[in-house]
């Protein structure tokens, strides 16, 4: 469904039968809808881990302790790029030589001693005082859900991987002590909104909640729309549980596991 169709559906939910034909038309409905649409789209996607918006990505290491090759064979150095924004502590390899960034920059070749050092004394120690590694968050990531433990997968993990979001001057980061991190996340793709009718129902109730204060004369409408939005999220959660085999905790007693 298009943004126009979704906004018209939201308007109908608060009793406004006069729909819009374009976001740039001269109407109160179009102006208000254009202001709130993107914000509430992102908020609805973040409200629940929608199955249709699930994506995985191997994260790109930005900062942290480096080895030429660790026991698993993972190389934690980057190839130098003229377009990459480097921060102090980043490591690149050129012609079999490791260069350690000592001053933030872009497009300074590693032979430039002002920005790069070949001394291991300048090798990075930790991403910061809390975490060993910092990874760049994918550009299409809207909601970071979890770091995947390859040894466990989707099974119950008694000790899940610890992580936290952060940022630097370049963008958002994922901090963790895990080498070779894979992120499960919610991505944003407006072309995929047709994929889930429960999402469309919840999204339009949320739009209706935001539209109601300025376009509806019923003072209870916004509160009612919020209730319907929350009910839809609960229903989506129940349906999502049935659309895949769920792992139970091995710590559950027999009377729970055998139900």
NUDRENSE-882461 format. One record per residue (C-alpha): residue number from 1; x negated, y negated, z. Coordinates in steps of 0.2 Angstrom, whole numbers, plus 5000, padded with zeros to 4 digits. Layout:
N
R    i    px    py    pz
R  NUM     X     Y     Z
...
***
This chain:
259
R    i    px    py    pz
R    1  5000  5000  5000
R    2  4994  4982  4996
R    3  4992  4969  5009
R    4  5008  4960  5003
R    5  5018  4976  5005
R    6  5012  4979  5022
R    7  5015  4961  5028
R    8  5033  4962  5021
R    9  5036  4978  5030
R   10  5030  4969  5046
R   11  5041  4955  5043
R   12  5056  4967  5041
R   13  5052  4974  5058
R   14  5055  4957  5066
R   15  5071  4954  5056
R   16  5063  4942  5043
R   17  5071  4948  5026
R   18  5063  4935  5016
R   19  5047  4943  5010
R   20  5031  4935  5002
R   21  5024  4938  4984
R   22  5007  4931  4987
R   23  4996  4926  5002
R   24  4992  4909  4994
R   25  5011  4904  4991
R   26  5017  4889  5001
R   27  5027  4898  5014
R   28  5026  4899  5033
R   29  5026  4918  5032
R   30  5012  4919  5019
R   31  5001  4907  5029
R   32  5003  4916  5045
R   33  5001  4933  5037
R   34  4985  4928  5029
R   35  4977  4922  5046
R   36  4981  4938  5055
R   37  4979  4952  5043
R   38  4960  4956  5043
R   39  4959  4954  5062
R   40  4973  4966  5065
R   41  4967  4978  5052
R   42  4951  4980  5061
R   43  4959  4980  5078
R   44  4971  4994  5073
R   45  4956  5005  5066
R   46  4947  5002  5082
R   47  4962  5007  5093
R   48  4961  5026  5089
R   49  4948  5037  5080
R   50  4958  5039  5065
R   51  4954  5056  5056
R   52  4955  5048  5039
R   53  4943  5035  5043
R   54  4929  5047  5050
R   55  4911  5046  5043
R   56  4894  5052  5047
R   57  4877  5044  5044
R   58  4859  5048  5048
R   59  4853  5032  5056
R   60  4838  5022  5050
R   61  4825  5020  5064
R   62  4821  5002  5068
R   63  4810  5002  5083
R   64  4803  5015  5095
R   65  4788  5026  5099
R   66  4781  5032  5082
R   67  4772  5048  5077
R   68  4765  5053  5060
R   69  4775  5069  5062
R   70  4784  5076  5077
R   71  4786  5094  5081
R   72  4802  5095  5070
R   73  4793  5088  5055
R   74  4802  5071  5056
R   75  4792  5056  5049
R   76  4796  5041  5059
R   77  4787  5028  5049
R   78  4795  5018  5035
R   79  4789  5015  5017
R   80  4785  4996  5015
R   81  4799  4986  5006
R   82  4798  4968  5000
R   83  4816  4965  5005
R   84  4816  4973  5022
R   85  4816  4961  5037
R   86  4803  4968  5049
R   87  4801  4965  5067
R   88  4786  4966  5079
R   89  4784  4984  5082
R   90  4790  4991  5066
R   91  4778  5004  5057
R   92  4776  5006  5039
R   93  4764  5017  5029
R   94  4755  5011  5013
R   95  4742  5022  5004
R   96  4741  5034  5019
R   97  4737  5020  5031
R   98  4749  5015  5046
R   99  4752  4997  5048
R  100  4760  4990  5064
R  101  4771  4974  5062
R  102  4764  4960  5075
R  103  4775  4946  5069
R  104  4793  4946  5062
R  105  4794  4942  5043
R  106  4800  4947  5026
R  107  4790  4951  5010
R  108  4772  4950  5018
R  109  4761  4964  5011
R  110  4754  4975  5025
R  111  4736  4969  5021
R  112  4740  4952  5028
R  113  4732  4952  5045
R  114  4744  4938  5051
R  115  4759  4950  5051
R  116  4751  4968  5051
R  117  4738  4977  5061
R  118  4730  4994  5059
R  119  4725  4995  5077
R  120  4734  5009  5087
R  121  4734  4997  5102
R  122  4748  4988  5092
R  123  4759  5003  5090
R  124  4776  5002  5097
R  125  4780  5009  5114
R  126  4799  5008  5117
R  127  4813  4999  5108
R  128  4816  4989  5125
R  129  4816  4992  5143
R  130  4831  5004  5143
R  131  4829  5014  5127
R  132  4816  5023  5117
R  133  4823  5020  5100
R  134  4834  5008  5091
R  135  4843  5012  5075
R  136  4852  5001  5063
R  137  4870  5003  5063
R  138  4878  5007  5046
R  139  4885  4991  5037
R  140  4902  4999  5035
R  141  4903  5005  5053
R  142  4918  4997  5062
R  143  4918  5008  5078
R  144  4904  5019  5083
R  145  4911  5035  5091
R  146  4897  5047  5096
R  147  4879  5053  5092
R  148  4880  5071  5085
R  149  4870  5084  5095
R  150  4865  5096  5081
R  151  4862  5110  5094
R  152  4880  5109  5100
R  153  4890  5101  5085
R  154  4909  5099  5090
R  155  4908  5111  5104
R  156  4910  5105  5122
R  157  4893  5097  5127
R  158  4891  5096  5146
R  159  4877  5083  5144
R  160  4882  5072  5128
R  161  4869  5061  5120
R  162  4868  5044  5129
R  163  4868  5029  5118
R  164  4873  5011  5118
R  165  4876  4997  5105
R  166  4866  4981  5104
R  167  4859  4969  5092
R  168  4844  4959  5085
R  169  4842  4945  5074
R  170  4846  4956  5059
R  171  4862  4965  5064
R  172  4869  4978  5076
R  173  4859  4992  5083
R  174  4862  5009  5091
R  175  4850  5012  5106
R  176  4846  5030  5112
R  177  4832  5041  5118
R  178  4836  5054  5104
R  179  4825  5056  5089
R  180  4833  5058  5072
R  181  4850  5052  5077
R  182  4866  5055  5067
R  183  4881  5044  5071
R  184  4900  5048  5069
R  185  4910  5032  5066
R  186  4925  5024  5060
R  187  4922  5015  5043
R  188  4932  5002  5035
R  189  4939  5004  5018
R  190  4954  4995  5013
R  191  4957  5006  4998
R  192  4960  5021  5009
R  193  4974  5014  5019
R  194  4987  5025  5010
R  195  4979  5040  5018
R  196  4989  5041  5034
R  197  5007  5035  5037
R  198  5005  5035  5056
R  199  4991  5022  5053
R  200  5002  5012  5042
R  201  5016  5012  5054
R  202  5005  5007  5069
R  203  4996  4994  5058
R  204  5013  4986  5053
R  205  5019  4986  5071
R  206  5004  4977  5076
R  207  5006  4964  5062
R  208  5024  4962  5068
R  209  5018  4959  5085
R  210  5007  4945  5079
R  211  5019  4937  5067
R  212  5034  4937  5080
R  213  5029  4922  5091
R  214  5030  4910  5076
R  215  5042  4918  5064
R  216  5055  4927  5076
R  217  5068  4919  5087
R  218  5069  4934  5098
R  219  5058  4931  5113
R  220  5057  4950  5117
R  221  5052  4955  5099
R  222  5033  4953  5101
R  223  5034  4964  5117
R  224  5045  4977  5109
R  225  5033  4977  5094
R  226  5018  4980  5106
R  227  5028  4995  5114
R  228  5031  5003  5097
R  229  5013  5000  5092
R  230  5007  5009  5108
R  231  5019  5023  5105
R  232  5013  5026  5087
R  233  4995  5027  5094
R  234  5000  5040  5106
R  235  5009  5050  5092
R  236  4994  5049  5081
R  237  4983  5056  5095
R  238  4995  5071  5097
R  239  4995  5074  5078
R  240  4976  5073  5076
R  241  4974  5086  5090
R  242  4984  5098  5079
R  243  4974  5094  5063
R  244  4959  5103  5068
R  245  4953  5117  5079
R  246  4948  5109  5096
R  247  4934  5116  5107
R  248  4939  5119  5126
R  249  4927  5116  5140
R  250  4918  5132  5145
R  251  4921  5127  5163
R  252  4940  5129  5161
R  253  4947  5143  5172
R  254  4954  5158  5163
R  255  4972  5153  5166
R  256  4969  5137  5156
R  257  4959  5145  5142
R  258  4972  5159  5140
R  259  4987  5148  5138
***
